């Protein structure tokens, strides 16, 4: 019974890590690694994970949100 509960917890955490890794542009294999060896892969994942992929960034001059691909801020006209 305890083994079954442990496997269910490992599967749930592995699924959550895999979904988080996919949102961050990383391999879903992190989820499998956490499921198989949680004590090793989970801390490594938290250290190695990338920031969330977003479509916008803040202009460093006027603090307005502009697209990541923008070279010039459409609000203040400065080069980004």
Protein Blocks (a to p, Z undefined) as FASTA:
>chain_A
ZZmmmmmmmmmmmmmmmmmmmmnopafklmmmmmmmmmlmmmmmmmmpccdddfbdcdfk
lopacdfklmbdfklopaZZ
